[in-house]
Structures are given as structure tokens and as C-alpha cells.
Amino acid sequence: MTAAKYDLEIDQGSSFSTAVTVRESGNPKNLNGFGARASMRPSIDSPDSQKTDFTFDLTSASSGVVIMKLSHTVSSALTAGVYFYDLEIFEGDAGSETSVTRLMQGKVTINPEVTR
């Protein structure tokens, strides 16, 4: 399966979250036992020192729902502009995964904050 292309917009200084429902053969995939990870960078080749990691809520994992989040404190520290991201789910423990699937990828536009 090829990752879906989906661009995101995040307002600098605001909390962000988006829910993704993972489906397999048209039905929600049970994600119990899975983890999720996503990072964004100013360019695809940017070093790890320039990446920003999203956090996740997997409380609805049995329904196939992954909630990808970024806090307002993290978004306020980002420079307005365009970044690149991808979202993966993995089975097993991070670093010793038994499978990895990239679900989404695309650009993230950080819209500048005026009120600070």
C-alpha cells in the first residue's frame, strides 16, 4: 500500500490534532499492539536536530483510530513556513519493529501567529 498524500495546516501557537482511521479491507484495523510515529522537518534531508515529533493518542486503537497531535507550546516554537512530514504505524517495540507501514505523507504549512 502506498502512503496517502495529505497536506496539513497548523496555526503557529495553537494546539493541533487530527484523527486518522486506519482501514484494512474496508474495515477499521485493530491497532492494539501497534505504535505510531511522525516527524516533520524543514526539508526531507534535514538532520534529526531540525525535526519536530508529533505525539499520539491511541486510546481508540481497537477502532483503528490514531490521533496525531502537536501542542501549542511546540507549534509556537516553530518558524512559520513549509515543512515535510510522514506518519507511520509499527508493530512491536520501537527499534525492534516486526512491521512498519507509512500511512500518510505530505507538506505541513505553519501559518504565522500574530497574537503572542
C-alpha positions as CSV (number, residue, x, y, z in Angstrom):
1,M,0.0,0.0,0.0
2,T,1.3,3.4,-0.9
3,A,1.1,6.2,1.7
4,A,-1.7,8.7,1.1
5,K,-0.7,12.2,0.3
6,Y,-2.3,14.6,2.7
7,D,-1.1,18.2,3.4
8,L,-1.6,19.7,6.8
9,E,-2.0,23.3,8.0
10,I,-1.1,24.2,11.6
11,D,-1.5,27.6,13.1
12,Q,1.6,28.7,15.0
13,G,0.9,28.9,18.7
14,S,-2.2,26.7,18.5
15,S,-2.8,23.1,19.6
16,F,-3.2,20.7,16.6
17,S,-4.8,17.3,16.4
18,T,-6.1,15.2,13.6
19,A,-7.7,11.7,13.7
20,V,-6.7,9.1,11.2
21,T,-8.8,5.9,10.9
22,V,-6.7,3.0,9.5
23,R,-8.7,0.6,7.4
24,E,-7.9,-2.9,6.1
25,S,-10.2,-4.4,3.5
26,G,-12.6,-1.6,4.2
27,N,-12.9,-2.2,7.9
28,P,-11.2,-0.4,10.8
29,K,-8.0,-2.2,11.6
30,N,-7.5,-3.2,15.2
31,L,-4.3,-1.3,16.2
32,N,-3.8,-2.9,19.6
33,G,-0.1,-3.8,19.9
34,F,0.8,-1.0,17.4
35,G,2.7,2.2,17.9
36,A,2.7,5.4,15.8
37,R,5.3,7.9,15.0
38,A,5.5,11.1,12.8
39,S,8.0,13.8,12.4
40,M,8.2,17.0,10.3
41,R,11.4,18.7,9.0
42,P,12.1,21.8,7.0
43,S,13.3,19.6,4.2
44,I,13.2,15.9,3.6
45,D,17.0,15.7,4.1
46,S,17.1,17.9,7.3
47,P,19.1,16.4,10.2
48,D,17.4,15.0,13.3
49,S,18.4,18.2,15.1
50,Q,15.8,20.0,13.0
51,K,12.9,17.6,13.3
52,T,9.8,18.0,15.3
53,D,8.0,14.9,16.5
54,F,4.2,14.7,16.8
55,T,2.7,12.9,19.8
56,F,-0.1,10.3,19.7
57,D,-3.3,9.2,21.4
58,L,-4.0,5.6,20.7
59,T,-6.9,5.2,23.2
60,S,-9.2,4.2,20.3
61,A,-6.7,1.8,18.8
62,S,-9.2,-1.1,18.7
63,S,-11.3,1.0,16.4
64,G,-8.4,1.8,14.1
65,V,-8.1,5.4,15.2
66,V,-4.7,7.2,15.6
67,I,-4.8,10.8,16.8
68,M,-1.8,12.8,15.8
69,K,-1.1,15.8,18.0
70,L,1.2,18.9,18.4
71,S,0.9,21.1,21.5
72,H,0.6,24.8,21.3
73,T,4.0,25.2,23.0
74,V,5.6,23.1,20.3
75,S,3.9,24.9,17.4
76,S,4.7,28.3,18.8
77,A,8.4,27.4,18.7
78,L,8.3,26.6,15.0
79,T,9.2,29.1,12.4
80,A,6.3,29.8,10.0
81,G,6.7,28.1,6.6
82,V,6.5,24.8,4.9
83,Y,7.8,21.5,6.3
84,F,7.6,17.9,5.2
85,Y,6.1,15.0,7.3
86,D,5.1,11.4,7.3
87,L,3.1,9.2,9.6
88,E,3.9,5.5,10.3
89,I,2.4,2.8,12.4
90,F,4.6,-0.1,13.6
91,E,4.0,-3.4,15.2
92,G,6.2,-4.3,18.1
93,D,8.6,-2.1,20.1
94,A,10.2,1.0,18.5
95,G,13.7,0.0,17.4
96,S,12.8,-3.7,17.0
97,E,9.6,-3.5,14.9
98,T,8.2,-6.5,13.2
99,S,6.4,-4.4,10.6
100,V,6.2,-0.7,9.6
101,T,3.6,0.9,7.4
102,R,3.7,4.5,6.2
103,L,0.1,5.8,6.3
104,M,0.4,9.4,5.2
105,Q,2.9,11.9,3.9
106,G,2.9,15.4,2.7
107,K,3.7,19.0,3.5
108,V,2.9,20.9,6.7
109,T,2.3,24.7,6.4
110,I,2.8,26.5,9.7
111,N,0.7,29.7,9.5
112,P,2.3,32.6,11.3
113,E,0.9,33.8,14.6
114,V,0.1,37.5,15.1
115,T,-1.2,37.5,18.7
116,R,1.5,36.4,21.1
